[in-house]
Amino acid sequence: MDVMLAGTLVTLGAAAVSAGGFLLVSKFVPDRWLVADSDAASALYATIGMVYAILIAIAAIAVWEPRSAAASSTDLEAGSLVEAYWSADQLAPADRAEVRGLIVAYLGEAVGPEWMRLRVRHEPDDQAELLFTQLRRRVDAVRPQTDPEQNAYAQLSAQISAAAGARSGRLQAAGEGMPGLLWPVLLGGGLVSVLFLYMFGLERTFPNGLMMAVVGAMLALLLFVIYQVEYPLSRAFAVTPDSLVTALSRLRGLP
């Protein structure tokens, strides 16, 4: 389902449920059961709102930091592999051809099957892991004979090491979602935030019903957005492999 349509349905559904709950409470719950002291209730509701805002901030940090790490790791990995490709230019012909071939082969796997697997299952692809391992071993097997080859090998080793670290960071971030306990807390807090408004003893009027609908809709929309950014490489606001795709396109066009 399209994310805009899904978000609209979730928002409208929450608005309808919130307004419907208000209508039922105002109609069937006796006035003596509802809060009479509006000042005390307002102060208490402000406290509930503040606590819930802190929880939302914690959730936002929990989902945003892995996303930032995944984006920066992807860019670093792509840049390091492009530089490694160029550094291999000064190696012996056999070393140069094999190292460059493995770099291109790995990038092709990383932006295709592996990226899809990370989106769906948050796990690395065995073939991509194998190709990167072969690349590292092939670089380790280089035996430079001249000073230019020695310099190129030193640069190549550093760039492949940087790419390995970036790849590890990307794979780790791909599986970092919201802490398990936080979702029930957020859902429960949103429910309490709406239900407590019913206890103010508001009259069953259109403005009051609209207010309840807006509160329910905004809370649902906020939770929906957090859900969509929970996993860095998945769902609607996922990090894309654009930098890896660009690197692959550039290197495939080079001799």
C-alpha positions as CSV (number, residue, x, y, z in Angstrom):
1,M,0.0,0.0,0.0
2,D,1.2,3.5,-0.8
3,V,2.6,5.2,2.3
4,M,0.6,8.4,1.8
5,L,-2.6,6.3,1.6
6,A,-1.7,4.2,4.6
7,G,-0.9,7.3,6.6
8,T,-4.1,9.0,5.6
9,L,-6.2,5.9,6.6
10,V,-4.4,5.6,9.9
11,T,-4.9,9.2,10.7
12,L,-8.6,9.3,9.7
13,G,-9.2,6.0,11.5
14,A,-7.7,7.3,14.7
15,A,-9.6,10.6,14.4
16,A,-12.9,8.6,14.0
17,V,-12.2,6.3,17.0
18,S,-11.2,9.2,19.2
19,A,-14.3,11.3,18.3
20,G,-16.5,8.2,18.6
21,G,-15.1,7.4,22.0
22,F,-15.8,10.9,23.2
23,L,-19.4,10.7,21.9
24,L,-20.0,7.4,23.7
25,V,-18.5,8.6,27.0
26,S,-20.4,11.9,26.9
27,K,-23.6,10.1,26.2
28,F,-23.5,7.1,28.5
29,V,-21.1,7.9,31.4
30,P,-22.8,9.8,34.2
31,D,-21.6,13.3,34.9
32,R,-20.7,12.4,38.5
33,W,-18.0,10.0,37.2
34,L,-16.3,12.7,35.2
35,V,-13.7,15.2,36.5
36,A,-15.3,18.2,38.1
37,D,-12.2,20.3,38.9
38,S,-11.1,21.4,35.5
39,D,-8.1,23.3,36.8
40,A,-6.7,20.3,38.6
41,A,-7.4,18.1,35.6
42,S,-5.7,20.6,33.3
43,A,-2.6,20.6,35.4
44,L,-2.5,16.8,35.5
45,Y,-3.0,16.5,31.8
46,A,-0.1,19.0,31.2
47,T,2.1,16.6,33.2
48,I,0.9,13.6,31.2
49,G,1.6,15.5,28.0
50,M,5.1,16.5,29.1
51,V,5.9,12.9,30.0
52,Y,4.6,11.6,26.7
53,A,6.6,14.3,24.8
54,I,9.8,13.0,26.6
55,L,8.9,9.5,25.5
56,I,8.5,10.7,21.9
57,A,11.8,12.4,22.0
58,I,13.5,9.2,23.3
59,A,11.9,7.3,20.5
60,A,13.0,9.8,17.9
61,I,16.6,9.6,19.0
62,A,16.4,5.8,19.1
63,V,15.4,5.6,15.5
64,W,17.3,8.6,14.0
65,E,20.8,7.7,15.2
66,P,20.9,4.4,13.4
67,R,19.5,6.0,10.3
68,S,22.2,8.7,10.3
69,A,24.8,6.0,10.9
70,A,23.5,3.9,8.0
71,A,23.5,6.9,5.6
72,S,27.1,8.0,6.5
73,S,28.4,4.5,6.4
74,T,26.9,3.9,3.0
75,D,28.5,7.1,1.6
76,L,31.9,6.2,3.2
77,E,31.8,2.7,1.8
78,A,31.0,4.0,-1.7
79,G,33.7,6.6,-1.6
80,S,36.3,4.3,-0.2
81,L,35.7,1.7,-2.9
82,V,35.9,4.2,-5.7
83,E,39.3,5.5,-4.3
84,A,40.4,1.8,-3.9
85,Y,39.6,1.3,-7.6
86,W,41.8,4.2,-8.6
87,S,44.6,3.2,-6.2
88,A,44.7,-0.2,-7.9
89,D,45.8,1.6,-11.1
90,Q,49.4,1.5,-10.1
91,L,49.5,-2.2,-9.3
92,A,50.9,-4.9,-11.5
93,P,48.4,-5.7,-14.4
94,A,47.2,-9.0,-12.9
95,D,46.7,-7.6,-9.5
96,R,45.0,-4.5,-10.9
97,A,42.5,-6.5,-13.0
98,E,41.5,-8.8,-10.3
99,V,41.1,-6.2,-7.6
100,R,39.1,-3.9,-9.8
101,G,36.9,-6.8,-10.9
102,L,36.1,-7.8,-7.4
103,I,35.3,-4.2,-6.4
104,V,32.8,-3.9,-9.3
105,A,31.4,-7.4,-8.6
106,Y,30.9,-6.6,-4.9
107,L,29.2,-3.3,-5.6
108,G,26.8,-5.0,-8.0
109,E,25.8,-7.4,-5.3
110,A,25.6,-4.8,-2.6
111,V,23.2,-2.5,-4.4
112,G,21.1,-5.4,-5.7
113,P,20.3,-8.6,-3.8
114,E,22.0,-7.6,-0.5
115,W,20.2,-4.2,-0.3
116,M,16.9,-5.9,-0.9
117,R,17.6,-8.5,1.8
118,L,18.6,-5.7,4.2
119,R,15.3,-4.0,3.5
120,V,13.2,-7.1,4.1
121,R,15.1,-9.2,6.6
122,H,17.7,-6.8,8.0
123,E,20.4,-9.4,7.3
124,P,23.5,-9.3,5.0
125,D,23.6,-11.3,1.9
126,D,26.0,-14.3,1.9
127,Q,27.2,-13.7,-1.7
128,A,28.1,-10.0,-0.9
129,E,29.9,-11.1,2.2
130,L,31.8,-13.7,0.2
131,L,32.8,-11.2,-2.5
132,F,34.0,-8.7,0.0
133,T,36.0,-11.4,1.8
134,Q,37.6,-12.3,-1.5
135,L,38.4,-8.7,-2.2
136,R,40.2,-8.3,1.1
137,R,42.1,-11.5,0.7
138,R,43.1,-10.6,-2.8
139,V,44.4,-7.2,-1.6
140,D,46.3,-8.9,1.1
141,A,47.9,-11.2,-1.5
142,V,49.4,-8.3,-3.5
143,R,53.2,-8.3,-3.4
144,P,54.3,-4.9,-4.6
145,Q,57.7,-4.8,-6.4
146,T,58.3,-1.1,-7.1
147,D,58.0,2.1,-5.1
148,P,54.8,3.2,-7.0
149,E,53.3,-0.3,-6.4
150,Q,54.2,0.0,-2.7
151,N,52.5,3.4,-2.4
152,A,49.5,2.2,-4.3
153,Y,49.2,-0.9,-2.1
154,A,49.4,1.1,1.1
155,Q,46.6,3.4,-0.1
156,L,44.6,0.5,-1.4
157,S,44.9,-1.4,1.9
158,A,43.7,1.7,3.9
159,Q,40.8,2.3,1.6
160,I,39.6,-1.3,1.7
161,S,39.9,-1.2,5.5
162,A,37.8,1.9,5.6
163,A,35.2,0.3,3.3
164,A,35.1,-2.8,5.6
165,G,34.5,-0.6,8.6
166,A,31.8,1.3,6.8
167,R,30.2,-1.9,5.6
168,S,30.1,-3.3,9.2
169,G,28.5,0.0,10.3
170,R,25.8,-0.2,7.6
171,L,25.0,-3.8,8.3
172,Q,24.7,-3.2,12.0
173,A,22.5,-0.1,11.6
174,A,20.2,-2.0,9.2
175,G,18.9,-4.2,12.1
176,E,18.6,-1.5,14.8
177,G,15.0,-0.8,15.3
178,M,13.1,0.6,18.3
179,P,13.8,-1.0,21.6
180,G,11.1,-3.6,22.2
181,L,9.7,-2.1,25.4
182,L,9.3,1.4,23.8
183,W,6.5,0.6,21.4
184,P,4.0,-0.6,24.1
185,V,4.9,2.4,26.2
186,L,4.3,4.8,23.3
187,L,1.0,3.1,22.3
188,G,-0.2,3.0,25.9
189,G,0.8,6.7,26.5
190,G,-1.1,7.8,23.4
191,L,-4.2,5.9,24.5
192,V,-4.0,7.4,28.0
193,S,-3.5,10.9,26.5
194,V,-6.8,10.6,24.6
195,L,-8.8,8.7,27.3
196,F,-7.9,11.3,29.9
197,L,-9.5,14.0,27.8
198,Y,-12.8,12.2,28.1
199,M,-12.8,12.8,31.8
200,F,-13.0,16.6,31.6
201,G,-16.8,16.4,31.3
202,L,-16.9,18.3,28.1
203,E,-20.3,18.8,26.5
204,R,-21.2,16.8,23.4
205,T,-20.7,19.6,20.8
206,F,-19.2,19.6,17.4
207,P,-16.1,21.7,18.4
208,N,-15.3,19.4,21.3
209,G,-15.7,16.3,19.1
210,L,-13.5,17.9,16.5
211,M,-10.9,18.6,19.2
212,M,-10.9,15.0,20.2
213,A,-10.6,13.9,16.6
214,V,-7.6,16.2,16.0
215,V,-5.8,15.0,19.1
216,G,-6.3,11.3,18.2
217,A,-5.3,12.0,14.5
218,M,-2.1,13.8,15.5
219,L,-1.0,11.1,17.9
220,A,-1.6,8.4,15.4
221,L,0.2,10.4,12.7
222,L,3.2,10.8,15.0
223,L,3.4,7.1,15.8
224,F,3.0,6.3,12.1
225,V,6.0,8.4,11.2
226,I,8.1,6.9,13.9
227,Y,7.1,3.4,12.6
228,Q,8.1,4.4,9.1
229,V,11.6,5.5,10.2
230,E,12.2,2.7,12.7
231,Y,14.5,0.7,10.5
232,P,17.1,2.7,8.6
233,L,17.0,0.7,5.4
234,S,13.3,-0.3,5.4
235,R,9.9,1.2,5.0
236,A,8.9,4.6,3.6
237,F,11.8,6.8,4.8
238,A,14.6,4.3,4.2
239,V,18.1,5.2,3.4
240,T,18.7,4.5,-0.3
241,P,21.8,3.0,-1.9
242,D,22.3,6.0,-4.2
243,S,26.0,6.5,-3.4
244,L,26.7,2.8,-4.0
245,V,24.7,2.9,-7.3
246,T,26.6,6.0,-8.4
247,A,29.9,4.4,-7.6
248,L,29.0,1.3,-9.5
249,S,27.9,3.3,-12.5
250,R,31.1,5.3,-12.6
251,L,33.4,2.2,-12.2
252,R,31.5,0.2,-14.8
253,G,32.2,2.9,-17.4
254,L,35.9,3.0,-16.7
255,P,38.5,0.7,-18.4
